[in-house]
């Protein structure tokens, strides 16, 4: 079986596993909140759909790892995890690039009223805690999501597709997973083994309003393209992890100082999120030559040879 076909089966299996496991995970988190309140109350205060998102991701990574030989992912190098010579600083260079680019976007929005000052912390301790949380969250999201999307998904697709289609499919999948949310789903009152399957209906609700879906979908697709190009041109996940972590850090750190306004030229600045308007799309397109420049400045070959294509089972 070709890797991209096996990949589709693995992803479907991960979704089924997440539907079955998410109710138990969510219920366990609620019990821990009750037992260790107030210490863990805030840390574990997540709606069901966010818990399910994480369970889907963990399930997919686990199943992808178990099927790594069939997907032609038999080494750290094949997943972009081995640090190539001369690329030790890629992660932190990517982090600075991501954080600074997000800061630049936000600073442009302030004079136009798309962002307003709203201090969301109390004192130096509150600021330090907020920034530390943003840093840890950014690194965790960057590592986990890049390992999944560009380490497993992209590399598996490269075993059966050319680079351009593999990047497009990976970026489309990245956008779909991030955009569809079940935030309208009511909070389960108790343990409900069917909650995962019921959440699927809420995930599909955005399809009923395509005009509202397209702007965010385009932005997230471009994010995926930039990150995929970073991986392909450096032969490593490190730059993509850094970029992703820097963007997440910037988004969370922004909330400590500013508040979003979604009614100021929404077609240009978006609906309050940085990737849902033309401005965000343009900034992402401008990131491509910057990523290419970073890759070109590295010593040695920047792009690894494509993985060998295994014979069909």
N, C-alpha and C positions, 0 to 999 in steps of 0.2 A: 504494500500500500504506500502511495506517495506521501511524503511528509505533510503537504498541505491538506490532504484528505484526512489523514490521521489526526491532524491538528483540529479540524472541525469536529471530529468525534470526541476528542478530549475536552474541548470547550463545552460541548453540549452536556457531557458527563459531569463536568465541574458545576454547571448550572443546576443540574438535578441534585447533585450532592449538597450544594448550598441551600436549595429549597428545603431539603430534609434536615440539615444541620442548623440553619440559622435560628429557628425558634428556640432550640435548646441553648445555643450560645447567648441569645438575647435574654432568656429567662435567667441563666446563670449570672449574667452581669447585673440584672435587677436584684437578685438575691444578695450578691456581694455588696451592692450599694446599701441595702438595708442593714446588712450585718456590720459593715465598717463605716456607716454614716457617722459624722459628715465627711470623714477623711476621703473616701472614694466617691462621694456623691457626684461631684462635678466631673471627675475624671472618667466616670463610667456613664455619664448622662448622654446617651446616644439614642436617636430614634431608630426604630426597627430597620428602616431601609438602609441606614448607614452601616449598621451591624451586618446586614445581608451583603452589602457591597464588599465589605472586608472579607467575609466568609467566602464569597465567590472568588475573590482574588487569591486567597490562601489555598482554596480547593484547587483552583486552576494551576497554581504554581506547583502544588504537590503532585497532581496528576501529570503535568508536563514533565516534571523531574522523573517520575516513575516511567514515563514513556520516552525518555530522552534519546534512547538509541534508535527507536523507530522514527523519531523526529530529526535524527542526525545531529543531536546536541550531546556529543560524547565527551566534551572537554570544556574547561573554563574559557579557553580561547574561543571556542565556537560560540559561546554566549557573550563574548566581549568582556569577561570579568578579569582576565589576566592583564596585569598592567604592562603595557608595552614599554620598551626602553625609551627614556626621554619624555615620557608622558606622565610623570609623577604628579605634576601640578595641574593636570587637566581638570580634576574634580573641583578644586578651589577656584581656578580661573573661570570655570563654568558657573560656579556659584556666584562669584562677583558679577559676571556678565548678566546672569539672570536677575539678581537683586537690583543692580544698577539700572537695567533696562526697565524693570517694573517701576522703580522710583522715578525715572524720567517720565514715564507715561503718566503717572499720578500727578507729578508736578505740573505737567502741561494741562491737566484737567482742572486743577485748582483755580487758575484765573478765569476760566470759563464757567465756573460754578458747578461742574460735574462732580466735584469733591468739595466738602466743607470741613472746616476744622471742628473736631469733636474728640476731645481727649478722653480716652477710654481706660486710663490707668490712674492709680492713686499713689503718688510719691515715687521715689527712686526704686523702692523694692518692687512696686507694681510694674514699673517699666522694665526692670531687669527680668522679672518673672515672665512678662509677656514676650519679651524678645527671646528669652531662652526657650520658651514653649514653641515659638515660631520657628526657631532654628532646629530644634529636635524634630518637630512635625515635618518641616521641609525635607530634612535628610531622610527621615523614615519613608515619606511618600516617594521621594526621588529614587531611593534604592529599590523599594518594593515594586513600584510601577515600571521603572526602567528594566528591571530584571524580567518582569512579566512581558511587557509590550515589546521592548526592543531586544531583550536578551533571549526570550523564548519564542514569542510570536513571529517577530521579524526574521530571526535566524532560521526558524522552521520553514517559513514561506520561501526564503531564499533557496531552500533545497529543491523547490519545484517550480519557482517563478523567477522571472527576470527582476532586476532591482526596482525598476519603476513601478510595476504592478505590485510587488511585495510592499513597497513603501506606501502606496495608495491604500491597499487592503488593510495594512496595519494601522494607518492613520484613521481610516474610516471606523475601524473597530474601536480604536482609542476614543474617538469622538462619541460613538454610540454609548460606550460604557460610562463615560463621564457625564453625558448630557441627560440621559434618561434617569430620573430619580422618582422614587415613590414617596416623596415628602408629603403628599396628600393623604397617605395611608393613616388611618387612626391608630393610636397606640394600643397594642394588645393589652387587654385587661388582665390576662393571666397566660399561662403557658398554652399555646395553641399550635399543635403540630402542622396545621395547614397554613399558617401565616406566610410561609415562604412562597407557596403557590398563589395565595391571594395577592401577594405583593406584585406578582407579574402583571396583573391587570393595571395596577397603578403605574408601573414602569412604562406601559404602552400608552398611557393617557396623552403624553405630549404629541403623539402622532395625530391626534384629533385636531390640533391647531398647528399645522405645518408652518404658517407664517411666523409664529413665535419660536419655532424650533430652528429654522434655517440659520439665522444670524449666529447663534451660539454654536451650532454644528459646524459652520464654516470656520469659526475661530479655533475651535478645538481640533479640527482637522489640520489646520495650519500649524498648530502647536505640535501635533504628531509628526508632521513633515519635517519641521525644524529639528526635532529630536532624532528622527531617523537619519537625516542627513549627517547630524553630528556623529552618530555611531558609525555610519558607513565611511565617512571621510577620515575618521581617526582610528578606526579599527578597534574601538574600545567603547565601553559604556560610560566611562568616567566623565567625559564632557557632558553627555546627556544627563547623567545623574546630577551633576553640578548645576546645570541650567534649570532642570526641573525643581531641584531643591531651592535654588535661589528665587525662582518665581513663586513657589509656595510660601517661602519665608516673607517675600515682599508683600504678598496678598494678606497674610496674617498680621504682619507688622503694620501695614497700612491701617488696619482697623484700630490700632492703638492711638492713632493721631487724627484720622479722618473718617468721615461718613460718606457713603455713596448717595448720589442724587441721580435718579433714573429718568428725569424728565427734561434734561438739558441736551438738546440736539441728539435724540436717541439713535438716529440712523448713523451718526458719526461717532459719538462716545459710547454708544451701547445703552443697555438697560440697567446700568450700575456695575456690570462686570466688564473687565478690561478686554475680553475677546469677543464681545457681542456687537461690536460696531466697526465701521470702516477704519477708524483710528487704530484699533487693536490689530486689525488685519494688516494694515500697512506696516506697523511696527514689527509684526512677526515676519513679514516678507523682507524687511530690512535686516532681520536677524540672520537670514540665510547667507549673505556675503560675509557677515562678521564671523559666522561659524566656519565658512570656507577659508577665511583668512587665518583663523586660529589653527585649523587643520594644516594649512600650507606652511605654517611656521614651525611645525614639528619636524624633528630630525628623522630621517629614514622614511620608508614607505608608509603613507598614512592610511591606505586602504588595504585590508587583508584580502587574500584571494578568496573567491566564493567557495562555500563549502561543497564538497563532492556530493553528487546526487546518487543516493543509494538505489540499488535495483528494487523493483517492486516485489512485494512478498508473493 
